[in-house]
Amino acid sequence: MNGPEIFVEVAPELRLFVPAGRRDPADGLVTDGSSSLGHVVESLGIPLTEVGALVVDGRQAPAAHVPGAGERVEVRPVERPQRVPGAPLRFLLDVHLGTLARRLRLLGVDAAYEASDIGDPALAARSAAERRVLLSRDRGLLRRRELWAGAYVYSDRPDDQLRDVLGRFSPRLRPWTRCTACNGLLADAVKEDVADRLEGGTRATYDVFAQCADCGRVYWRGAHHDRLETMVAAAVEEFGDRA
């Protein structure tokens, strides 16, 4: 590019997206004189889903602003909790976030998940069609224009991923109300009605059951319940009263 030079200061939370050699705001950034500020920010590696405000010479500016010579730009992160207007808060997770999807469902959060790699265009199209916030660690996917809304998941550890999403979006938590396998809603089930789906030991040991209205999977408080209860209780204690 051979145009106006601007000076860009990126918030500390967003610097992981920017190559190390381009993080110093004292180093000017030469633009082409016609690209929008949003395009310039994306050229630094920052998905616009992660940008809260763009401040130019002390005043907030839209992503469509075309920066001029000498302007000083601040790139700020999204405010937390982040509100998503216009639709009930629902998520769509890409193929790499299966554990996070199951944990969100365990907490009663509407979390659709693609268990196979259907491709970026199809994921973005589903986000738009169903008005779901797409969660991904793929920066390129989050730059697709057809997305309805998106968010980068900052960790590769499921515990941290869950805290990141709950802290960022503050979804309403309704533990034990969704199927962790398919995201369908659970309803109380009479033991006799689901007996044909149970192993003999389970029928003899447990009396309280729930069943998914969509896929028919049956749930009960089995051997892993205490571990799951601990995880649910910790999430509710930290995030449950923020919705």
C-alpha positions in Angstrom: 0.0 0.0 0.0 1.2 3.5 -0.8 -1.2 6.0 0.9 -1.9 7.8 4.1 -0.1 6.7 7.2 -2.1 6.2 10.4 -1.2 5.1 13.9 -3.2 2.2 15.4 -3.2 1.3 19.1 -4.7 -2.1 19.7 -6.1 -3.0 23.2 -4.1 -5.5 25.1 -6.9 -8.1 24.9 -6.7 -8.0 21.1 -2.9 -8.0 20.6 -2.7 -11.8 20.3 -4.3 -11.4 16.8 -1.6 -9.0 15.6 1.8 -10.1 14.4 4.5 -9.1 17.0 6.2 -6.7 14.6 3.0 -4.6 14.1 1.9 -4.1 17.7 3.7 -0.8 18.5 1.4 2.2 17.9 4.4 4.4 17.3 5.1 2.5 14.1 2.9 4.0 11.5 0.6 1.9 9.3 0.5 2.9 5.6 -3.0 2.4 4.1 -4.2 2.6 0.5 -6.4 5.7 1.1 -9.6 3.9 0.1 -10.1 0.9 2.4 -12.4 1.3 5.3 -11.2 1.3 8.9 -12.8 -2.1 9.4 -10.8 -3.5 6.5 -7.6 -2.1 7.9 -8.3 -3.6 11.3 -9.0 -7.0 9.7 -5.8 -6.7 7.7 -4.0 -6.6 11.1 -5.5 -10.0 11.9 -8.3 -8.9 14.2 -11.8 -10.3 13.5 -14.4 -7.5 13.7 -16.5 -9.8 16.0 -13.9 -9.0 18.7 -13.9 -5.2 18.2 -16.1 -3.1 20.5 -15.4 0.5 19.6 -13.1 2.2 17.0 -12.0 5.6 18.2 -10.4 8.0 15.8 -8.6 11.0 17.2 -10.7 10.7 20.4 -14.1 10.2 18.7 -15.9 6.9 18.0 -16.0 6.1 14.3 -17.8 3.4 12.3 -16.0 0.6 10.7 -16.9 2.1 7.3 -14.8 5.2 8.1 -11.9 5.7 5.6 -8.9 6.8 7.7 -6.9 9.8 6.7 -3.3 10.7 7.1 -2.0 11.1 10.6 -5.2 9.8 12.3 -4.7 8.0 15.6 -7.0 4.9 16.0 -7.8 3.0 19.1 -9.1 -0.5 18.6 -11.1 -1.5 21.7 -12.4 -4.9 22.7 -16.1 -5.8 23.0 -17.7 -4.8 26.3 -18.6 -7.6 28.6 -21.2 -8.8 29.1 -21.9 -8.4 25.4 -25.6 -8.0 24.4 -26.8 -9.5 21.2 -29.9 -7.6 20.1 -32.8 -8.8 18.0 -33.1 -12.5 18.9 -33.1 -15.0 21.8 -29.5 -15.7 22.6 -28.5 -18.9 20.8 -25.2 -20.3 19.8 -23.7 -22.4 16.9 -20.3 -24.1 17.5 -18.0 -25.4 14.9 -16.6 -28.9 14.7 -13.7 -28.3 17.0 -15.8 -27.2 20.0 -17.7 -30.3 20.8 -16.8 -30.4 24.5 -17.8 -26.8 25.0 -21.1 -27.5 23.2 -21.9 -30.3 25.6 -21.1 -28.2 28.6 -23.2 -25.3 27.5 -26.1 -27.7 26.9 -25.6 -29.2 30.4 -26.2 -25.7 31.7 -29.4 -25.3 29.6 -27.9 -23.0 27.0 -29.2 -23.4 23.4 -26.0 -24.6 21.7 -26.2 -26.1 18.2 -23.1 -28.0 17.1 -21.8 -29.3 13.8 -20.2 -32.7 14.6 -18.8 -32.9 11.1 -16.9 -30.3 9.0 -19.6 -28.9 6.8 -17.3 -26.0 5.6 -17.2 -22.3 6.4 -19.8 -21.1 4.0 -22.4 -23.5 5.4 -21.6 -22.6 9.0 -21.9 -18.9 8.2 -25.2 -19.5 6.4 -26.6 -21.4 9.3 -25.6 -18.7 11.7 -27.5 -16.2 9.5 -30.6 -18.4 8.9 -31.0 -19.4 12.5 -29.7 -16.1 14.0 -27.2 -17.8 16.1 -23.9 -16.5 17.5 -21.1 -18.6 15.8 -18.4 -19.6 18.3 -15.1 -20.6 16.7 -11.3 -20.4 17.1 -11.0 -20.0 13.3 -10.3 -16.3 12.6 -11.0 -16.7 8.9 -14.5 -18.1 9.6 -15.3 -15.2 11.8 -14.5 -12.8 9.0 -17.2 -14.1 6.6 -19.6 -11.4 5.7 -22.7 -13.6 5.8 -22.4 -14.3 9.6 -25.2 -13.0 11.7 -23.0 -12.7 14.7 -19.8 -14.4 15.9 -17.2 -14.7 18.7 -13.7 -16.0 19.0 -13.1 -18.6 21.7 -9.9 -17.5 23.3 -8.7 -20.7 24.9 -8.2 -24.3 23.8 -9.0 -25.6 27.3 -12.7 -26.5 27.8 -12.9 -25.1 31.3 -11.5 -21.7 30.2 -13.7 -21.8 27.0 -16.8 -22.2 29.1 -15.9 -19.3 31.5 -15.0 -17.2 28.5 -18.4 -17.7 26.8 -20.5 -17.4 30.0 -18.6 -14.2 31.0 -18.9 -12.6 27.6 -22.5 -13.3 26.8 -24.1 -13.9 30.2 -26.7 -16.4 28.9 -29.5 -17.5 31.1 -28.6 -20.8 32.8 -31.2 -23.6 33.2 -29.1 -26.6 34.2 -30.3 -30.2 33.4 -33.0 -29.0 30.8 -31.2 -29.8 27.5 -30.0 -33.0 25.9 -26.2 -32.9 25.8 -26.3 -35.1 22.7 -28.6 -33.2 20.4 -29.6 -29.9 22.2 -33.2 -30.9 22.5 -35.3 -30.1 25.6 -35.6 -32.7 28.4 -38.9 -33.7 30.1 -39.5 -35.9 33.1 -40.1 -39.5 32.2 -41.9 -42.3 33.9 -39.6 -45.3 34.5 -42.0 -47.7 32.9 -42.2 -45.6 29.7 -38.4 -45.7 29.2 -37.7 -49.2 30.6 -37.0 -50.7 27.1 -34.1 -48.1 26.7 -32.4 -49.1 30.0 -29.9 -51.7 31.0 -31.0 -54.1 33.7 -28.7 -52.6 36.3 -30.0 -49.1 35.6 -33.6 -50.2 35.8 -32.9 -51.8 39.2 -30.9 -49.0 40.7 -32.6 -45.7 39.5 -36.1 -44.4 39.6 -35.9 -40.8 38.4 -35.5 -40.2 34.7 -35.7 -37.5 32.0 -36.0 -38.0 28.3 -35.1 -35.8 25.3 -38.1 -34.7 23.3 -36.1 -34.7 20.1 -33.8 -37.8 20.0 -35.4 -39.9 22.8 -32.2 -40.2 24.8 -32.8 -41.1 28.5 -31.0 -39.5 31.4 -30.6 -40.4 35.1 -28.3 -39.5 37.9 -25.6 -42.1 37.2 -22.0 -42.6 38.3 -20.8 -39.3 36.7 -23.5 -37.1 38.2 -21.5 -35.8 41.1 -18.7 -34.6 38.8 -21.2 -32.9 36.5 -23.0 -31.4 39.5 -19.8 -29.8 40.8 -19.2 -28.2 37.4 -22.8 -27.0 37.1 -22.8 -25.6 40.6 -19.5 -23.7 40.0 -20.9 -22.1 36.8 -24.2 -21.2 38.4 -22.4 -19.6 41.4 -20.2 -17.5 39.2 -22.5 -16.6 36.3 -26.1 -17.7 37.2 -27.3 -14.4 38.5 -26.1 -12.2 35.6 -28.8 -12.9 33.1 
